[in-house]
């Protein structure tokens, strides 16, 4: 298996006029030559020298290899070249830059440039986009997420601590009425945030408009009785006109959040939705594995998430510690920190997004999550960690809220469990994380 590498994030250079992209390059040949081919392919060059590719044109429009740091190579290529795997390969961390005049402040054309016809080059036996540094022109062109952490807290009425959330399960098969019954139990249990599963959109089992009406009747009734209105992220993923219409249905029923499957909708779709939306956009990253799982191919989250923040996403999924998927804890924490780091320097907007932790989460991971982040501007979504709690839904919510409060106060998990039955039950049932 190709080993992952630990590379520091690409340092932001304030006022830098060029797009900078950092890659992990693997090649059976000379890394410097492969990097030069990458730069030429994605700017003024092609497979052969052209008469009109003059030195002046190259100077004006050509991509530049800004740096190349060779690291340990591998005994065999990570990816096939011409249908076969090469022998020993060399690896390097490469930085390439482009002038903005080639493509302007355009997210789709940015992606075509920094992640276009590179991964299939025959000189490449492995390539991963590690990070991006973007000129301020992108901050001027794109509107930042409209809500972020502050706006989400206001709508969900959670002044401090993480938003304790969950996902409707089973993912599909429930009727609107059954979904609303689950929501009623979650509201009574003290939940802050609920979301549709990404597989639930507008199918025959649970039509979208009927689901919104049934769920919001329950949430509004709970709000009238208690003064607390949990946030529900309705999955509006679809064609652009469908998403606009579904957003407006949620808004008309008093809903406070919409969700989209980012990889399904695409950057243009999300950006267009951002221009229409009056509610927070909860970005689900389903499909992330095909972009990231092989360490010698695809994207690092550090690069990928910046595109979606620029498109206007308010909440970004980052997985969770000791999750059910293949992602390591270090990768999860790096992703969460990345969401909380400004993309641009003042006076430009920071484009911060709220990280969403999920996948196999329960009260136990709260302590390590807080110890790593030292911040609670996040959504902590637990499915089984709440619904399967032996004390019931309210105890499941309490166990997570107690765990986060104890973590913030520096109280060890064992002491907190002795003082709070719900947390002790969680530990006994799920096992100490």
C-alpha positions in Angstrom: 0.0 0.0 0.0 1.2 3.5 -0.8 2.2 5.3 2.4 0.5 8.6 3.3 2.8 11.5 4.0 2.6 14.3 6.5 3.0 17.6 4.6 2.6 21.0 6.3 -0.3 23.1 4.8 0.6 25.4 2.0 1.6 28.6 3.7 -0.7 31.5 2.7 1.1 34.4 1.0 -1.0 37.5 1.5 -1.5 39.5 -1.7 0.1 36.8 -3.9 -1.3 37.4 -7.4 -1.1 33.8 -8.6 -3.0 30.6 -7.8 -0.7 28.2 -6.0 -1.3 24.5 -5.9 0.7 21.9 -4.0 0.9 18.2 -5.1 2.3 14.9 -4.1 3.9 13.7 -7.3 5.1 10.1 -8.0 6.9 9.3 -11.2 9.0 6.5 -12.7 11.3 9.2 -14.2 12.7 12.5 -13.1 10.3 14.4 -10.9 11.5 17.8 -12.3 10.7 16.7 -15.8 7.3 15.4 -14.7 6.5 18.6 -12.9 7.5 20.6 -16.0 5.1 18.5 -18.1 2.3 19.1 -15.6 2.9 22.9 -15.7 3.0 22.9 -19.5 -0.1 20.6 -19.9 -2.2 22.9 -17.7 -1.2 26.2 -19.3 0.4 27.0 -22.6 2.0 23.7 -23.6 1.0 20.5 -25.3 2.7 17.3 -26.4 4.9 19.0 -28.9 6.4 22.5 -29.4 4.2 25.0 -31.3 5.4 27.9 -33.3 3.0 30.3 -31.5 4.2 29.2 -28.0 6.8 32.0 -27.9 8.9 32.9 -24.9 6.8 35.9 -24.4 3.6 33.9 -24.4 5.1 31.4 -21.9 6.2 34.2 -19.7 2.7 35.7 -19.8 0.6 32.6 -19.5 2.7 29.6 -18.6 2.4 27.8 -15.3 5.5 27.9 -13.1 7.1 25.1 -11.0 7.7 27.2 -7.9 9.4 24.5 -5.8 10.1 20.8 -5.8 11.2 18.8 -2.7 12.0 15.2 -3.3 11.0 12.6 -0.6 11.5 8.9 -0.3 10.5 6.9 -3.4 8.7 3.6 -3.6 9.7 0.1 -4.9 6.7 0.1 -7.3 4.4 2.6 -8.9 1.1 3.3 -7.1 -0.9 3.6 -10.3 -0.5 1.9 -13.7 1.2 3.7 -16.6 0.1 2.5 -20.0 -1.8 -0.3 -18.4 1.1 -1.7 -16.3 2.8 -0.8 -13.1 6.3 0.6 -13.3 9.2 -0.4 -11.2 10.8 1.9 -8.6 9.4 5.4 -8.5 10.5 8.7 -7.2 8.2 11.1 -5.2 8.3 14.8 -4.6 6.2 17.6 -3.1 5.7 20.1 -5.9 4.3 23.6 -6.0 2.9 25.0 -9.3 1.5 28.5 -9.8 -0.7 30.1 -12.5 -1.5 33.7 -13.4 -5.1 34.7 -12.9 -5.3 36.0 -16.5 -5.5 32.4 -17.8 -8.9 31.7 -16.2 -10.1 34.6 -14.0 -11.8 34.2 -10.6 -13.9 31.2 -11.7 -14.2 28.1 -9.5 -15.1 25.7 -12.4 -12.1 26.9 -14.4 -9.9 26.9 -11.4 -10.7 23.1 -11.0 -10.1 22.5 -14.7 -6.7 24.0 -14.2 -5.4 22.6 -10.9 -7.1 19.2 -11.2 -7.7 18.7 -14.9 -5.6 16.6 -17.3 -2.9 15.9 -14.8 -3.9 12.6 -13.1 -3.8 10.7 -16.4 -0.4 12.0 -17.7 1.9 9.1 -18.6 4.7 10.8 -16.6 2.6 10.4 -13.5 2.5 7.2 -11.4 0.7 8.9 -8.6 -0.7 12.4 -8.1 -2.6 14.0 -5.2 -3.7 17.7 -4.9 -2.6 18.6 -1.4 -3.5 22.2 -0.9 -4.4 25.5 -2.6 -3.6 29.2 -2.0 -5.9 31.5 -3.8 -5.5 35.2 -4.7 -7.8 37.8 -3.1 -9.7 38.0 -6.4 -11.7 35.0 -5.4 -12.8 36.7 -2.2 -14.0 39.6 -4.3 -15.8 37.4 -6.8 -17.6 35.0 -4.5 -19.9 35.7 -1.5 -18.9 33.9 1.7 -21.2 31.4 3.5 -24.2 33.5 4.6 -24.5 31.9 8.1 -21.5 30.0 9.2 -21.2 29.2 12.9 -22.7 32.5 14.2 -25.8 32.3 12.0 -26.4 28.7 12.6 -26.2 29.2 16.4 -28.7 32.0 16.1 -31.2 29.9 14.1 -30.7 26.8 16.3 -30.8 28.8 19.5 -27.6 27.3 20.8 -25.4 30.0 22.3 -22.5 27.8 23.3 -21.2 24.3 23.0 -21.6 22.1 19.9 -24.9 21.6 18.2 -25.9 18.1 19.3 -27.4 16.5 16.2 -28.6 13.3 14.6 -29.7 11.7 11.3 -33.0 10.2 10.5 -32.7 6.4 10.3 -33.6 4.2 8.5 -32.2 6.3 5.7 -35.1 5.4 3.4 -38.4 3.7 3.7 -40.1 5.8 6.3 -43.2 7.8 5.4 -43.5 11.5 6.1 -45.7 10.6 9.1 -43.1 8.1 10.5 -40.3 10.6 9.9 -42.3 13.2 11.9 -42.8 10.7 14.7 -39.1 10.3 15.0 -38.6 14.0 14.9 -41.1 14.4 17.7 -39.2 12.0 19.9 -35.9 13.7 19.1 -37.3 17.2 19.9 -38.6 15.9 23.2 -35.2 14.5 23.9 -33.6 17.9 23.6 -31.9 17.6 20.2 -30.4 20.7 18.6 -30.0 19.6 15.0 -31.6 16.9 12.8 -30.8 16.0 9.2 -32.2 13.9 6.4 -29.9 11.1 5.3 -28.3 11.9 2.0 -30.2 9.0 0.4 -33.6 10.6 1.3 -34.7 13.3 -1.1 -38.0 13.1 -3.0 -38.8 9.4 -3.4 -42.2 7.7 -3.5 -41.9 6.4 0.1 -41.4 9.9 1.5 -42.3 12.8 -0.9 -40.3 15.9 -0.2 -43.1 18.4 0.3 -45.2 16.0 2.4 -42.1 15.3 4.6 -41.4 19.0 5.1 -45.0 19.7 6.1 -45.1 16.8 8.5 -41.7 17.5 10.1 -42.2 21.3 10.4 -45.6 20.9 12.0 -43.9 18.8 14.8 -41.0 21.2 15.1 -43.2 24.3 15.2 -45.5 22.7 17.8 -42.5 21.8 19.9 -41.2 25.4 19.6 -44.5 26.9 20.7 -44.6 24.7 23.8 -41.0 25.0 24.8 -39.5 28.0 23.1 -36.8 25.8 21.5 -36.9 25.2 17.7 -34.4 22.5 16.6 -32.8 23.0 13.2 -33.7 20.4 10.5 -31.5 20.1 7.4 -33.9 18.9 4.6 -32.1 17.3 1.7 -33.0 19.4 -1.4 -30.4 17.7 -3.7 -31.6 17.8 -7.3 -31.5 19.8 -10.5 -31.0 23.5 -9.9 -34.7 24.5 -10.5 -35.7 21.6 -8.1 -33.3 22.8 -5.4 -34.6 26.4 -5.6 -38.2 25.2 -5.4 -37.4 22.8 -2.5 -35.5 25.5 -0.7 -38.5 27.8 -1.0 -40.8 25.1 0.3 -38.6 24.7 3.4 -38.5 28.5 3.9 -42.3 28.8 3.5 -42.8 26.1 6.2 -40.5 27.9 8.6 -37.6 25.6 8.2 -34.1 26.8 9.0 -31.6 24.7 7.0 -31.2 22.9 3.7 -28.8 20.1 2.7 -27.1 19.3 -0.6 -24.9 16.4 -1.7 -21.9 18.5 -2.9 -20.3 16.0 -5.3 -23.7 15.3 -6.9 -24.7 18.9 -7.4 -21.3 20.4 -8.3 -19.7 23.7 -7.7 -21.8 25.6 -10.2 -25.0 24.2 -8.7 -24.0 25.0 -5.1 -22.9 28.5 -6.1 -26.2 29.2 -7.8 -28.1 27.9 -4.8 -26.1 30.1 -2.6 -27.2 33.1 -4.6 -30.9 32.1 -4.1 -30.8 30.7 -0.6 -32.1 32.4 2.5 -31.2 29.4 4.7 -27.9 27.8 5.8 -26.5 25.3 3.3 -25.5 22.0 4.9 -22.9 20.4 2.6 -22.7 16.6 2.6 -19.6 15.1 1.1 -20.9 11.7 0.2 -18.6 10.2 -2.5 -15.5 11.7 -0.8 -13.9 8.3 -0.7 -13.6 8.1 -4.5 -11.7 11.4 -4.5 -9.5 10.7 -1.5 -9.1 7.1 -0.4 -6.0 6.2 -2.3 -3.1 8.2 -0.8 -1.4 8.6 -4.2 -4.5 9.9 -6.1 -7.1 12.6 -5.8 -7.5 15.3 -3.3 -6.5 16.2 0.3 -9.4 17.8 2.2 -7.2 20.9 2.7 -7.6 21.7 -1.0 -11.1 20.2 -1.7 -13.0 22.0 1.1 -11.8 25.4 0.0 -13.7 25.1 -3.2 -17.0 24.5 -1.4 -16.5 27.3 1.1 -16.0 29.7 -1.8 -19.2 28.3 -3.3 -21.0 29.3 -0.1 -21.4 26.2 2.0 -22.1 26.9 5.7 -21.6 23.3 7.1 -18.9 20.9 5.9 -18.7 17.2 6.9 -15.4 16.1 8.3 -16.2 12.5 9.5 -15.5 11.8 13.2 -12.9 10.2 15.5 -12.8 6.4 15.6 -15.4 6.5 12.8 -16.9 3.6 10.8 -15.0 4.6 7.7 -11.4 4.3 6.6 -10.3 7.8 7.6 -7.7 8.3 10.3 -8.3 10.5 13.4 -5.4 12.8 12.4 -7.1 13.4 9.0 -10.4 14.2 10.7 -8.9 16.7 13.0 -6.9 18.3 10.2 -10.1 18.7 8.2 -12.0 20.3 11.1 -9.2 22.7 11.7 -9.1 23.6 8.0 -12.8 24.5 8.1 -12.2 26.9 11.0 -9.2 28.6 9.3 -9.8 31.8 7.3 -9.2 31.4 3.5 -8.2 35.1 3.2 -6.7 37.8 5.3 -8.6 40.9 6.5 -10.4 42.9 5.3 -11.7 40.1 3.1 -14.2 37.6 4.5 -12.8 34.4 6.1 -15.3 32.1 4.4 -15.4 29.9 7.6 -17.6 26.8 7.5 -18.9 24.9 10.5 -17.4 21.4 10.7 -19.8 18.5 11.1 -18.6 15.4 13.0 -20.5 12.2 12.3 -20.0 8.4 11.7 -20.1 6.2 14.7 -20.0 9.1 17.2 -21.3 8.9 20.8 -20.4 10.7 24.0 -17.0 9.0 24.4 -15.3 10.8 21.4 -16.2 14.2 22.7 -13.3 14.4 25.1 -10.6 13.7 22.4 -12.4 15.8 19.9 -12.3 18.8 22.2 -8.8 18.2 23.3 -7.6 18.3 19.7 -9.7 21.4 18.6 -10.2 23.4 21.8 -13.3 24.8 20.1 -17.0 24.0 20.1 -18.2 25.8 16.9 -19.2 22.5 15.3 -22.1 20.1 14.8 -21.7 16.8 16.5 -24.1 14.3 14.8 -24.7 11.0 16.5 -27.2 8.4 15.1 -26.9 5.3 17.2 -25.0 7.2 19.9 -28.3 8.9 20.7 -31.1 6.6 19.4 -29.5 3.4 20.7 -28.6 4.8 24.1 -30.0 2.3 26.7 -31.7 5.2 28.6 -33.5 6.4 25.6 -33.2 9.4 23.3 -33.2 12.1 26.0 -30.4 10.2 27.8 -28.5 9.9 24.6 -28.6 13.6 24.0 -27.8 14.3 27.7 -24.8 11.9 27.6 -23.2 13.8 24.7 -24.0 17.3 26.1 -22.6 16.3 29.5 -19.5 14.9 27.8 -18.8 18.1 25.9 -19.4 20.2 29.0 -17.0 18.0 31.0 -14.4 18.1 28.2 -14.5 21.9 28.1 -14.2 22.1 31.9 -11.3 19.7 32.0 -13.2 17.1 33.9 -12.0 13.5 33.2 -14.5 11.2 31.6 -14.5 8.8 34.6 -15.3 11.6 37.0 -18.1 12.9 34.8 -19.5 9.4 34.5 -19.7 9.0 38.2 -21.7 12.2 38.5 -24.0 11.7 35.5 -26.0 8.5 34.9 -26.6 9.1 31.2 -22.9 9.3 30.5 -22.2 6.2 32.7 -24.8 4.3 30.8 -23.3 5.3 27.4 -19.9 4.1 28.5 -21.2 0.8 29.7 -23.2 0.3 26.5 -20.9 1.6 23.8 -17.6 0.9 25.5 -15.1 3.6 26.5 -13.9 5.3 23.4 
